[in-house]
Amino acid sequence: MNSNTPTFKLTVTAVGVMSDFAHITVYNGFLEDIARGYEQLDLTLPQGLYSITLKLDGNIIKEHVRLTEDTRYEIPTPPVYSSLVADRFESSHEYYTHNAQHYSLEPTVQTSTIEGGAIFLFFRYTDLNKRKELNTEQLSLGDGFSLLDANRQILYTLQGSNIREDTETGWMAFHAVLPVGTYYLHYSGYKFESDDGRANDLPAREIPLQVFKSSDSLQGLPDKYWQTQVFLTFGYGPIFPSMSVFIAPRKSGFINNDEGNYRIDGLRHKFHNGVYYLPEKVLLEFEQGQWISPMKGLLAAYVYFSSPETDNELLFRNIAQDLPALLGEDTPEVKALQVMAAQYYKDPIPELTLSQPCMFLAGVRSVIRASIKHPDIIAEDSLLEDITDKLYCDMVWTSYLPDPIPEVKEQMADTAPGSSLTASIFNVVERIIGGETTPEEIGEKLLQSQTVSTLLYYIEKLNDDLNVNDLASRLQIPPNVVRKTINHILAFSDSIKDVKRKPDQFNISNINKLKSIQ
Amino acid sequence: MSPKPLVSEAPLPPTTGPCEEVTNENLIKGLPVNEQDYAIIVGISHYTSLAQLNAPVTDACRLRNWLIKADGGNLHPQHVFFIPSAPGSNIPDQLAIDKALSDILQLAEAKPARRLYFYFSGHGFGANWEVNGMCLPIWSPSFYNAALSSKAYLDLLVEKDLFKEVYFFLDSCRDRKINTKPLHSMLGGPRPGGANTMAVVMYASEYENPAWEGMMNNNGNLQVHGYFSRALLEALNGGAVNNSGDITITSFLDYIREKTETYAKEKNHTQTVRSDIRNNSYGLDYVIHKTGRTPGTVLTIRFKTGGDISLDGPDLSNIKSGVVQAGESWLIPLGKGYHQITDKISKRSSFITIDGTLKTMIYEF
């Protein structure tokens, strides 16, 4: 190119749903990446050949451009599929959106709570054809699900009169008005055979859900109580990584054309893939103090504190300060975010204790990281401590392999009373071994624990510098959980030593190493 | 301080096994080689319980050979630790990989090091978006955690601060496996924690997605390659050079991303490369490799129909034009870039991409 080469404007714009999250790259004729960004690029370029790549949600669109005049190039965004039944998503259908809207305003169970927040669950297939293909028996989508209270007692099973559903089109709704606090969506698991004849096992899973209330002193909100909305898509079973969670004013319910919901879904999707991107429009809303959607604030804060960016430090300090009044100071969500913010700003870790998991996995992981130096941040023998070595890491939401729900355990205790030795053993390692009864069974189950087997692997391979904190860091669990696991192994070393086909890791040398770091 | 082993005293890297022997001609001629560069190349095709793969050992060989060649990475052959799997065997295990890493770290502590290449090709899974499990041959549902943590190994290499640059390539699937804890390196110990090492990290696919291998025509040879690894080798062999003959970080990443996507698309797959760069104080135009060659190809254009044809280059300068008859051909040397061929009569137009790797190319219009 020389100075006489004419230049022209090239404007490339993504248009359509989720255009904020469409990533555009422009290459010049020599295949050099000359510009990249989200949604729109405004460039002045010499005449020539160019190519444009738009990426969104796994789709890639490529176009060539011959630039000989000012050119405005619009690329429609590809169809987007989401659990959220919003108007402009390809996977939304009126038979879903209408019912989601309707039952978000009408509880499906009657509770004594009038002044409270709510949990609204909406499960569905991507469309009617998928339901016909994957669920020929028209089984209820609520099968295997229960809503538990903060003490893990069943409040509702998602069955019968507790839910509304249409097994023909394939959707299920649940809506309960509930006091502020922590709840757990429990799934007991499912075995099925897929098209290719393979046996599949969807393991049990539990997901903490929070019901929020804003501070009475906060002015200008449409409702101080919030509805936590969960949208989940089914394939052969629930596809948990597709789960979308929103927090809306309780009395407004679900609004299927709320522009903000698209942004939340886009943020979540990028966050899930480790892309810490915050669209300008989202940042602008925060700068203007718009707090219609706390989920957007939470998600944006988690995204920001996960990224190395430092462009909006003041803004996110303000957001972190605003959230306690909006969602409640003592909620796990707010506490975990305070820990994460402190790690991000390299401030001292706040003196607080969590006993329950927050909804965002990033928050739980921050707390686990903090526990290496501040063990008291996780309450001893709490549910949060218990789940730290059972976390699933396949979605942005916290979820874990749960203990059986109380009814199941009681039933087992009734039918299989053990010896006094077994009973005491059962109490000590209940969380690892579940419902096994004899020492041999317990020993074998212990060997199957991923945490135990991996810990023993490290014990065998590492010769120097064995310490609890190093093991905690390798296993990504709190030091207290490492100690307890070691104690469990040692407590059972006698019963384990005679177990047939035991792995080599259970040898005297390793047991002695364990004793040395106990 | 106890003396550290010098290059000549270092244990020999594992045998080349299935790789063809290559030498660094600069060593033979007494010319300089990149003594400050090291590589660990792991290719695992053979698994006890998982399906056999065809590409990893082949691709690992190709990268190893490029690294050793004088006009490639120009590494001392003893600095390239090649760790392939073998049929009917459970090797390599974590110890084999950690041993190689340990040897390299010792060498790098003894003498300033510039660069480390870490390459893994084999089965893998995404434990989460930033942790990939690199499956060892014994991986099975019973040995659920018998996989190395990409993040833990990368963190170790960066935090050791012994290298100025680390290039970390993973050609493996990133499909989700839940509740896994891939293994950290056994090389723990105190870490200086400076973390000034620049790390260029490339995953063959996005989190939750598979990385594919397939039969490919490589200049007339049919071989199975990972799409990502093929693009990686092409990039290093000159495909990623800019018009100055340099491979920069940008041109390198762009080329691999683009070509991997293209190869996958040709086989009706989707595969998007994920890259991350840590601690880059050099800028994206930092030159990774100088080739001194201007990229280009000799293109044969065969005309299926007659017309009044015009061929324009990347900056719209006309390269050739004229009336042609059906069956006629043009033979034209073209530089790397986009070109546009147009029939002025029918107004038919098409873009031609010359990526700089192919020595000859035939295009039908």
Interface residues (C-beta under 8 A of the other chain):
Chain A: M1 T5 Y27 N28 G29 F30 L31 E32 D33 P46 Q47 G48 L49 Y50 S51 K55 G58 I60 H64 R66 T68 P203 P241 H272 N273 G274 K390 L391 Y392 C393 D394 L401 Q450 T451 S453 T454 Y457 Y458 K461 L462 D464 D465 D470 R474 L475 Q476
Chain B: Q94 L95 A127 N128 W129 E130 V131 Y144 N145 A152 R176 I178 N179 T180 K181 L183 H184 M186 G188 G189 E206 Y207 E208 N209 N242 N243 T250 S251 D254 Y255 E258 E261 T270 T272 D312 G313 P314 D315 L316 G335 K336 G337 Y338 H339 Q340 F351 T353 D355
